[in-house]
């Protein structure tokens, strides 16, 4: 392999990553005051740096001895040469500038030059010297580096105790190879508990992440990903022209959906920084008028693991240019990063006018929404009681309406607690006949009555005519301009009146909002009585929930002291034992800020995809549990309990291709048996729960092929292989009234049917992906499900709003309802970190580590659910208090000493008596 000199190497690198001396000073100067490393960029030669039994020199900025570097590089760098051992490198004593119990972030811009093949490892290490003790070494980080470019070596460290001497050094390439160092930064993050530590370096100019972003330099730095790319000034007889600039590119001769246009951005993006991609795209071709175009980032870590990160998706057409925009965040240091466009079917060209990637701007936090003249609990429907016939109502479509009598007098149960002062219903209802479409029914326009950001509860009685021979779905729907919004659904199987309940919220001003009742098939008459829509004040219910919480989540405690009759007592709860968990993914573990927040604020976990069958065996026979093993090890080390999600997934779109191709049922059954035995034998006793077959209320792929009994078989076999695990059903839209397929009544039928077949169902999973939650509707579902006597867990909770204050309110509703219900035994959030959640605007922590209002609300509730007490030992030698279940510390201060003891408050109805000898 050709050997590069240090100067030639640097000239090659800085052609694409160059900065002027002024730019370099501006980028790094603000950090000099907090950087532990002195002379971090070698602007003062090797001052304060030492070599380890080797030689080093600095190539200065603008050096005349290295032709071309002065104008291309613009900054100094060190070359460590004559290395005979791997550990030889460059070091600096930082003893006086570090302290114990602080987390430091290390960021070094490094390169290598030599005769090696492929790549070489560069490592950052601390040498810790103690008096009267052996010297120890603390590994910080390692980076696989090639001769192709500068790389960022990043890591962190903390010192539990302060050594007598602390020395950092860079080492690692094989003997004979030169180590190149451009800058070294060691910074201490902000003292704010959840601020992200953001290492920086003069190696990276985030304003120039994309080179030749609008093709002014033809196709320089761009290439085809499995296809051909062409630069144009126009196409299609000048009918297609760039919307900005003079040129655009096309990815053509595409034979796969992943073919597209790409650019290598290795070394130009950094970990733990959020980036925003903006592209202008359109389609060209004879076969497709519109299709999704996706922006994707392919990355390869230092361990050669590959990952595809979806950045954005937009429906593009062949008629006009559209904007594709999205954000991404890298948790780990990378050896390779390529951004590309993909998506349309083969034969369709992707046209790209421009593509820009910048460090994502941080918008200021939005203020709480101001709602003027909000009157909670007051119905906004006109003529609900039909005292004036059908005045205020109109038929949607060419159906007919008339008023009849005989409907219930009482308000539906789910609305009674949240609706304000109200009278009994009138017994009148709207009968809708001559329906020729499912959407036909009674309607009202409520545009002027609906206020933005208020949560509205929906309540009505509905009934269908006798013409139907099968169950019918009736729903309250809203037309919000051209969008359909679900206000609640119910399935009607008979000629009785049924309650329908749901909720909605509008967060964008609409020109027209219409509410209507629809659903039965054409020809089936529809009856509607007592439709109420009213804004809900969730806080009015919180006092009731707090009283419930006091009853079921606390216990009376009697501390009995012996050995002293006079002492002060201070009780502090360290942790509530109620399970609060979160979804985590393998890539999250590379972000120390994510790990820190997770470990401090959750005691349970579930893996996002790493345990799912399509992840562990994407191709038949190629089984890979590496990611799941690493996540489980992380949780075990940090005393985090884990749910197993999931053994199978019943929805067809989630079944991997090789499983779907097994036309022989015997082969399919063999694959299922292998999955069960492989997973549950490997992890026996390690997962406390398993979601056995996810979302059986919304899919039936395995059942359709292997018969009804396959579901029970999965449960029975799983229990046989791991009897200690609690086996759950798990589904969505159980608690919100908006999906008849998984309403509580059907979920109960489903569980009872499984149990009748001998399935050892041990728990009920409610996913909790919910919009505009309303407490009484959630509580109603929990009450119904609790009759089964099984533990209920919210397994995948997320709430979404573009206003983080509203999001915080929604999250508080969900957590308080769960914590106040005796049947609920745990809550798992489906993530908390921006850009690592399945729903937008659902995060608690922003991409770069800043806590938003939803995160603050979560922590405030966690704090509220800790008990503290103080006082004195009474005449009976006791101290009494009532506290939440969990672990405690108690300080007992007498005239002569202070004693600290620990104890645990378990669940129980009787007072807990704890004897403490002082």
Number of C-alpha atoms within 10 A of each C-alpha: 8 8 13 16 12 22 18 15 19 26 20 17 18 19 13 16 19 21 21 15 17 10 15 19 15 12 17 16 12 10 16 15 10 13 21 22 22 20 19 24 25 24 18 13 16 18 12 15 17 16 18 17 13 15 16 21 14 19 24 21 20 18 17 11 11 16 13 15 24 20 18 21 25 19 29 22 25 24 22 25 22 17 23 13 17 16 19 24 30 24 20 20 19 18 17 10 13 18 18 11 12 14 20 22 22 25 22 27 23 25 30 30 28 22 15 18 10 11 16 21 18 25 23 24 20 21 18 19 18 14 9 6 7 9 12 11 14 14 13 18 18 20 25 24 24 20 22 16 20 26 27 30 24 26 23 19 19 17 16 11 9 16 17 11 16 21 15 21 20 27 23 22 27 21 17 16 22 25 28 27 25 24 23 25 26 27 23 21 18 12 11 8 13 17 17 22 22 19 23 24 20 23 23 22 19 15 12 18 23 21 19 18 22 23 23 13 12 15 18 12 16 20 18 21 19 18 17 16 23 16 18 19 14 15 13 8 7 8 8 19 19 21 15 11 13 14 20 28 25 23 27 23 17 23 14 17 16 19 25 31 25 22 22 20 19 20 21 20 24 24 19 24 20 22 21 17 21 18 21 22 28 26 27 23 15 10 10 16 13 17 17 16 25 23 25 23 21 15 24 18 16 17 10 12 10 14 13 13 16 15 23 20 18 18 17 25 20 20 13 13 20 18 16 22 19 20 20 24 22 21 19 21 26 27 22 17 20 15 21 22 30 23 21 24 18 17 17 25 27 27 29 26 26 22 21 18 24 18 19 18 9 10 6 6 11 11 9 12 14 10 11 8 7 14 14 18 22 17 20 18 19 18 15 25 21 21 11 11 17 19 11 14 19 16 19 19 15 13 18 18 22 13 17 15 12 10 21 18 14 14 21 19 14 24 24 15 13 22 21 16 9 11 10 11 19 18 16 21 28 26 22 22 20 17 23 14 18 16 19 25 30 24 20 18 18 15 16 11 12 20 19 16 22 22 25 27 29 25 27 24 22 28 25 26 17 12 10 18 9 9 13 19 18 26 26 27 23 22 16 18 13 10 9 11 16 16 26 24 25 23 22 21 16 16 13 12 17 20 19 25 28 30 26 22 20 18 15 11 14 16 10 14 20 15 20 21 28 23 22 26 20 15 16 21 21 26 23 24 30 27 25 24 27 25 26 24 19 18 13 12 18 17 10 11 20 14 11 17 20 15 14 18 22 20 21 17 18 16 19 17 21 12 9 13 15 16 20 16 21 16 21 17 23 15 19 22 18 18 17 20 28 24 24 25 18 18 14 17 18 17 18 19 20 22 14 13 18 22 17 9 15 17 22 24 28 30 23 22 18 24 24 20 21 20 16 21 17 17 14 13 10 8 15 16 14 13 18 20 16 14 23 22 13 16 18 13 9 12 12 19 19 23 23 26 26 22 21 25 24 20 17 14 11 13 18 16 14 13 16 13 9 13 10 9 12 11 12 19 16 11 15 18 15 13 18 20 16 13 20 24 13 14 15 14 14 17 19 16 21 27 24 27 24 22 20 24 21 14 16 18 18 24 14 10 14 15 11 14 13 16 21 21 16 20 26 18 17 25 20 13 19 22 15 14 20 21 27 29 23 27 25 25 20 28 28 30 25 23 20 21 19 22 21 22 14 15 21 18 11 16 20 15 13 20 15 11 14 14 22 23 20 19 22 27 24 22 23 26 23 21 19 26 28 29 27 21 22 21 19 17 18 22 15 13 22 18 10 15 11 16 18 24 22 27 29 24 23 27 26 20 22 14 19 23 20 22 26 23 20 24 26 22 21 23 19 18 23 24 21 21 19 17 21 20 17 20 26 24 25 29 28 23 23 23 24 21 17 14 16 14 18 27 29 26 23 19 25 22 21 17 21 17 22 25 21 15 19 18 15 12 14 16 13 9 21 19 20 17 15 16 14 17 20 15 9 9 16 19 21 19 16 17 23 27 24 20 17 21 16 20 17 24 17 15 9 6 9 13 12 13 13 14 15 17 23 15 15 13 11 9 14 18 14 14 13 16 10 17
